[in-house]
Structure formats: C-alpha cells, structure tokens
C-alpha cells in the first residue's frame, strides 16, 4: 500500500531507501529541537513547552508535506524566522510573545491567501534575484552574530559597541563543539550539528559546568503554557503590518530557495524546469506556519537539510513521513534538552550562518542598481538587529536608485507597493509624531 500511495516504483525508490533517507534528514535537522527553544526562550516563553511545540510543529508540517505533496521535504520552525520573532519583535520591546505569535499566524494566513490567489508568483517575480539572495546572506550574518554573543566570544563594549572576549572554559567548550561540526561537515557526516552540540554538552558535564537533569525522559508532555496563547487582535495594528510582511516575505523566499535546491536534485522538475506541485507545497508551508503559531512557536518553513535525505535516495513523501514521525519521540526528552547550555548550542547558529552565506554568489555585483540595495540588506539586518529594518532599507534603496537613474522599467508594479510599505514602516515613528 505504501509503495502504491507514494508511487515508489514510478520514482524508482524502495521503502527501505525512503526510511534511510527520512532518518538521515531527521539527524541533520534535529539540532532545531535544541536551538529553537533556546532562541524563543529568551522572550520568556516556557522552555519545556517550546521543546514540545518545536517537535510537534516539525512533525505535523513534515508529515503533511509527505502525505499531501508526496515530496521528500521536511519542515520545522525556521532559523532566521525564529530570530526575527525573538529579537526583532519581542526583545526589541515592540510586542509581547503572545502578540508576536499572532503576527506569525496572520503572516501564514497572508501567505496562504497569496498562494491560493496566484499573487505569490507576482511578488516573487517583482523582487530581483540579487535582493532575494541578500536576504538569506543578511539573516545568516544576523544568526552568526547571535551565535557569537551566545557563545560569549563577542560582548558589549562602551567605546566600540562590541569587542572580542577572552577565552574562558565555556567558550573553549563551545569552540570544541564548533570544530567537531566543521570536521564532520567537511566529511559529509549526517547530523554534524547535532553531534557537535552533544559533544559540547558532554564536555560541560565532565567539567561540572551543567547540572544533571532531573530526569532523562518525561511523560508529562505539556504545551499549555504557550499553546493557543496567541493574540491575533493585538497583532492587527498598522505599526505591525511591516513585521507581518517581513515574516511572510522571508518565509516565502526561504521556502522557494529551499524547494528549488531540493527539487532540482529529486526529479521533481517538469520539462520546463518548474517545480512540480510548488503551489501545493507552499500552501502546506503556510498552513504549517499557522498551526505552529497555534502551538506556540515561530514560522515553520521548508528545510534545506532535506537535501541530505534526497542524497540518500529519498524521492517520495515517505521520506518526509519517516522524518516527521521521528520528531514525536524527541518530545519525551525535554528534561535532557533543557539542560543543554546556550554556549553548546551557539556553534550550531554559527554553522547555520555559514550555510546561509552561500547565497552571496547569486548577487550581481556588476550592477550597482542591484548590488547596493543587496549590500544594504546584508549590512543593515545584523547591524540594526532587525530583519524587517534591513529589508525595508534595501527595498527603498532599490526603488530610489532605479527612480533617480531613470530605470523605471526595471521596477515592476508589485515592487512599488513593497517599496511604499517599506518606506511607511521606516517612517512610522515620524508619521506618528506628525499626527500627534
């Protein structure tokens, strides 16, 4: 029955191959079980509940893709998107985490509407490839900076704003984990980030730098502290529209980039080079984001780690189903996951930043009209500590340069709308003052 439903014979795959592929994908992305609660936990959300919510969101999203899209694509709360949630929205003082969850839900709903109406395609086509690539690179630098701070290697300085810290036992332990990740990644060992986190945690335990968890396994799976706590009404404010669009755009570009990378290697392109079932997968992405917000976590998106399972021969949705199911037992290890120190998880953030830097090759630096806005996005995201601000400055710069150089034909109608919304976002404080 499995072979028939997932069309394994047509895809030239077997149940055994799909199981191995799904397990490989899970191992390579299991680090999110540690990293996502660590990032979102900074907002005051319950850590144990975040572990459960992360696992549930990943399991549900990935299984939905497997069953309804028959694609070997895994989903989970996205890196960069969780940083936007924690640092740009909540810790910046704009909203509390309940309202931030409401913004995530509404961004998913907007994403779904755009997908179903076909407007998604127009928005994507309106933004140049260089700017889309810059978003990934800028977020990668942002995540790397957060990782360096969490590791303790970068600290605040009154004169220079930031400075390098001296080596300490915890920093050395974190760096050991980073080295392990780099070596394993160079050797293409599945689960390199997860193994690095475990090595750092083990070293911290050996030197007595962490407390022993109260239990190894917990059957008290409770997500009530954050589930269904979202404040949708509070998110329906003009001042938060830009944040909603930023989440939606980031998820959109992240998903499309990931799906292109994965599907081109899994025989999921038609004769014209387009992804088969792209609309369906993006629709599931949007639904998964909304479900994730209900459970109490940030935006869910497709994971590029899916390519590791595809490299192992995964060609159908059975790969995704296997991967999704493996997230379910991980929920019961919340006590152990909660004992993992931040400096052991930080190297994984640095590695994710490294992976996201690959997009810089898609920026056309010979074209100043696109290179400068892309540069602004890359620089402003980490330096402003805000993904939405970085995007807004970049989009405004693009429209302004094209306008002043008389290249209006390079700006599509949808891009004018994006640029106008970006300007309003940047000028909202000044507008508020003018209006008293």
N, C-alpha and C positions, 0 to 999 in steps of 0.2 A: 504493500500500500504506500509506503514511504517513497519507494522508487518511482511509482506512478505519479503521486501527487507533486513531488519535487522535480519530476522529469529528469531523473538521473541518467537514464540511458541516452536521452536526447543531448544532455550536457556532457556525456562521456565521463561520468563520475560514478562512484560507488558509495554505499552507506559508510563503509569503513573510512574511506578517504574524507568524507564530509565530517565525520566525528573527529578525526585527527585535525582537520582544518579548523573546526569550531573551537577545539581545545587550545590550539595554537593562538588563535585570535584572542581568546579569553586571557591567556597568560600574558600576552603583550600589552593588554589594556587594563589588566587588573589593578595597576597602580592607581587608577582613578578611585578605587574604593578607599585608599588612604588619603589621596591628595584632595579630592573634592570636599570631604568633611573638614579637612584641615583649613582650607581656604574659606569655606562658608561659615565654619565655626567661629571665625574672627568677628562675625557680626553679632554673636551672642546666641546663635541657634544651638540647640542641643546636639552635641557631637554624636552620641549613640544613635539618636533618631536620624541624623544625617547619613550615617553609615547604612542604615536600613533603607532610607529613601533613595540613596545613590544606587544601591543594588537593585531595588525594585524598579527604578526608572530605567536602568540599563537593561534589566531582564525584559520588561514589558516592551520597550522600544525595539530591542533587537529581535524578539520573538515575533512582533508584529511585522517587521520587515521580512523575516523569513517566511512567514505564513502567507502574507498578502502580496508581497512583491517578488517572492521566490528569488531573493538576491542574497549573496554571502556578505552582507553589510551589517556591521554591528553599530549600535547606538548607545550613548551614555551622556551624562552631563558634560558639556564641552569645556575644554581648557580655554581660557581667554574669556569665555562667556561667564564662567563662574567668578573669574577675577573682576569682570565688569560689575557683576552683581554685588560682590563684597566690597570692592574698593571704590568704584565709581558711583555707586548708588547709595549703599548703606554707610560705609565708614567715612564717606565724604560729608555725611550729615544731611543729605538730600531727603532720604526717606528711611523708615524702619524696614526690617527684613520682611514684615508681612506685606507692606505696600510693594516692595521690590518683587515679591512673588506674584503680586497682582500684575505688575508690569510684564513679567515673564509670560504669564498666562495670556495677556492681551497681545503681546508680540507674536505668540504662537497662533492666536486666533487670526491676527492680521496676515501672518504668513500663509495660513490655510486659505483665507479668502483670496489672496493674491494668486495662489497656486490654482485654485478652482476656477478663477475668472480669466486666467491667462495673463494677468498684469505682471506676474513674476518675471516672465520672459522679457517684457519690455524694460523693466527696471534693470535687469541684469545686462541687457544689451546696451543700456544707456551709459553705463559706467565703464570706462576703459580698462583693459586688462591690467595695465600698469598700476592703476589705483586699487584694483581688487587684490593684486599681489602685495601691494604696500600694506594693506590692512593686515594680512597674515604676518608679514615681517614685523610690523609695529607691535602687534599683540605678542609676538614671540619675544621681542625685546622687553616688553612690559612684564611678561611672565618670568623671564630670566632675572629681571631686577628684583621682583618679589622673591624669587628663589634665593638670590644672593643675600637679601635682607634677612629672610627666614633662617638661612644658614648661619648668619652672624658675620659674614665676611664683609658686608657693607653696613656702615652705621651712619647715623646723623652726625653732622659737624657744624658748629655755629658759623664758621667762616666760609667753608667751601660747600656747605649744604650736606654733602656726603663725603665719606672717606673710607679707605680700607681699614679693617680692624686687624689687630694682631691675632696670630694663631692661638687657639685655645683647644682644650681636649674635645669639646663638642664640634668645633669647626673641623678639626682633624678627622674625627669620626665621619662627619658628613662628606668630607673630601675623599675619604676611603671608599664610601659608597658611590661617589661620582666616578672614581677611577674604575670601579667594578663595572658600572654601567657602560662606560666608554669602551672598555676592553671587550665586554660581551657583545655590545652593539657592533663593534668592528668585526667580530667573529660571527655576526648574524645569529646570535643565540636568542631564541624566543624568550620573552619575559625578562629582558635585561634590566628594565627599570624596576620591576617588582623585586628581582633578585638583589639589586643594589640597595633598595630600601630595607630588605630583610637583613642584609649583611651589616648595614649601619646600625640597625636596631639591636642585632646580636652583640655587636661590639659595645654599644652603650650599656647593655645588660651585663656584659662581662666586667666592665669597669664600674658597675654600680651607679650609673647615671640615670637610670629609669627605675620606676617602681614596678614590682611584679604585679601583673593584672589580677584582679580578684577572682577571675575565672577564665578558662580557656574558651568555653562555649557557653552561650546564653540562649535559653529557650524563650526568654522574655522579649519577643520581637515587638517593640512598641515605637510607633512613629507618630503618636498622637500629639507630641509636643510641637510638631511643625506641620503635620498633615492638615489640609483644609483650613489653614490659618491665613491664607492669602487675603489681601484686602484689595479687591478689584475696584470698589468705589473710590478708595483713596488714590488709586493709580490713574483714575480718569481726570487728570489735571493737565492743562495746557503746558505747564512747565515740565511735565514728564513725557510729553509726546516725542521729543527728540530722543530721549533714552529708549523709549519703546521702539522707535525706528532703528536706532543703533543696534539694539539686540536683534531685531528682525533682519537687518542687512548683514550683520556679522554672521548670524546663523545661516542665512541664505548663501553667502559667498563661501563660508566654511563647508557647507554641505555640498554645494556644486563642485568645488575644488576637490573634495574628498571623493565624491562619486565619480568624477572624471578620472581621477587617478586609479580608483579601484576597478571600475567597469571596463576601462581600456585593457586591463590585464585579465579579465574574466569572461571574455567573449560575450559581453553584454552591449556591444555597439552594433547598430544596424548598418546597412550598406552605405548610408550617407555619413556615418561617423557619429550619429546621435545616440545617446544612451537610451536603451530600451526601458520603458517604464519609469522614466525620470520623474514625471509628474506624480505618479503614484508614490514613489519613494519620498519625494519632497512633502507630499501630503501627509504621509506617515510621520515624517520628521516633525511637522507642525503639530500633529495630534499628540505625539510623544512629549513635545515641549509642554503642551497644556496639561497632560497627565502628570508630568514631572512637577509642574508648579502646584498642582493639587496635592501631590505627595510631600512637597516641601523642599524642592531642590531647583537649581538654576536650569537654564536652557539645555535641552537634550539635542544632540546633533550626531551626524554620521562620523565614525572614527576611521582615520586613515590607517590605523593599526589593522584594519580589515584586510589590508594587502598581504599581511603575513599569512593569514589563513588561505587567501587566494593562491599565494605562492606554494602552499602545501597541497594544492589541488582542489580547494573548495570552489564549487561552481554554482551551487544552488542555495535556496533558503534553508536547507537542512543545516548548513554550516552556521547560519545565524541562530537557528533554534537551539542548537547544541551550546553555542556560546552564551546565549541568553539564559538557558537553564542553569549553567554553572554559576551565574551570579546569585542564584537563590540560596544555596547552602552557605555562601560567603556572609550572608546576613547574620548567621548564628555566631560568627567570630568577632562581633562588635567589641567585646571587652579587650581582646588582644589588639585589635586595630586601634582602639582608643589609647593604648599605652605606647604607641609608636611616636617618638618625639618629632617635633617640627623640623629639627635640623637633619633628621634622617630622611624626611620626605622632600626637603628643599632641593637636593640634587636632581630629583625627577623633574622639577619645574625648570631647572637649567637645561636639562636634556630636551624637554619639550620645546623650549625656546630655540634651541639649536635646530631641531627638526623644522620648525616654522620659518627659519631663515632661508630655507631652500627657495622660497618664492621670489627672492630678490632677483633671480635670473630672468624673471618674466617682466621686469621693469625696463622700459625703453629709455635709457639714459641719454640717447642721442636726440630725443625730442624733449626740449626744455618744457614745453607746454604740458607734458605729462610727467616728466621726471621731477620737476619742482613740487607739484602737488603731492606726488608719491613720497618724496623726501619729507615734506611737511607732515604727512600722516605718520611716517615711520618715527620721526623725531618727537612729534607732539604727543603721541599716545603714551610713551613711558615718562616723558618729562612733565607732562601735565597731570600724570597719574590718572588719566581719564581716556578711555577708548572713544567715548562719544565726542569729546572735545577734539581729539586727534582727527577723527573722521570729518567733523564739521569744518575744521580749518582747511583740511585737504580738499574737500568738495568745493568750498568757497574759493580757494586759490585756483582751482581748475577753471571754474566758470569765469573768474575775474581775468585770468591770463588770456583765455580764449576771446573774451569780450574786448580787451584792450589791444589785442593783436589782429582783430578783425577776422578771426577764425570761427565765426558763429555757426557755420555748418557742422563743425565738429561737436557741437553740443546738441544732443537730442532733447526733445521736449520733456521727457521724464527727468533728465538731468537738471533742467532748470528748476523743476519742482524740488528735487533733492537739495540743490544749492540754496534755494529760498528757505526751506525748512532748516537747513544748517545755519544760515545767517540769523534766523529768528532765534534759534537755540543759543547761539553765541551772544546775541544782543538782548536776551530776555531780561537780564538784570537791569540794563539801561532803560529798556522799554517800561519795565515795572516802575522805575523811578520817575520817568516822564509822566506816567499815568497816575502818579501819586500813591 
